[in-house]
Amino acid sequence: MNSNYEIHTKILKALSDQSRLQIIDLLSCGEKCGCEILESFKFTQPTLSHHMKVLIDCGLVESRKDGVWNLYKLNVNNANKLVLFLMNLISEKENCICNS
């Protein structure tokens, strides 16, 4: 399997959850601490930690510690790579996978 497929499959699986999509939307506004993100949801901090781990593991979100706070930001570079991958996937092209 093409490694691009593997990488993007992991990202798409992470984005298949409504809460994680909303977290990405929140982070598109800029870096936020976990407590700020949690204000937008009706779930617990451990649930947020799980969602953030999934988003970090697939490379869409980066985290850093600032004292006792965990700060999260969107990895715009990887998000853009996903968009380009999807655009290429659905676009007609000469080097189509069917012609391989």
N, C-alpha and C positions, 0 to 999 in steps of 0.2 A: 504494500500500500504506500502511496506517495506520502512522505512525511508531512507535507502541507495539509493533506487531508486529516492526518492524525492530530496535528496541532489545532486545526480549526474545528474539528469534531469536539475536542475537549472544551473549547471556548463556547461553541454552540450549545453543548450540554449544560454548561454553567449558566448560559443565558435563557435556558428553557424554563427557568423559574421566575414567576412574576415579581417576587420580592427582589431578586437579584437584578432584574431589568430596572426596577425602580431605584435601586442603589446606584447603578451605573448612571441613571438620569440625574440623581442628586450629585454625584461626583463630577458630572460634566460642568457643574457650576464652580468647581474648584475643590481644593483639599478640605476635608472635614474630619473632625474627631468622631470616634465611635458614638459618643453621647449625642452628637448632633444628628447623626444618621438614625439612631434609635428613636429619636423624637417623631419620626415620620411613620413608625410602625407600631403595631400592637403585639409585638413578640418580645421575648426576654433577651438579655444580653448574651447568654450562651447561644441562642439561635442566631443572633447577629454575628457572633464569632464564627459560627459554622458557615454562614453565607459569605463572610469576608474571606475565610480560608479557601473556599471554592474559587472565588474571584481572583484571589492572589495566586493560587496554584495554576490557574489557566493563563495567567499573565496579563489580565485586563486591569488589575488594581495593584498598586504598590502601597506598602505601609512603612511607617517609621514611628519610633517611640520619641515622645517629647515629655520627659519626666514620667508621670504616671499615665499619660494619655497615649492612645494609639491614634495616629493620624493616617488617613487613607486618601489616595488620589488616583484618578484614572490614568492608566498608562496609555496616553493618546497615540503613541507610536504603534503599539500592538492593536489598538482599536482601529486605527487607519489601515493596518495590514489586513484585518478581518474584512473591512469594507471592500478593499481592493480585491481580495480573494473572492468574495461573493460576486462582485461585479464581473470579474473575469469568468467565474463559474457559469453565469447565466448569459454571457455575451456570446454571440456568434463569432467564430474565429476560424482562420484557415487551419491551424494546428489543433483541430478538434480531437478529443479523446477517441472518437469513433474511427478516425483515420490512422490510429496508431497501429 
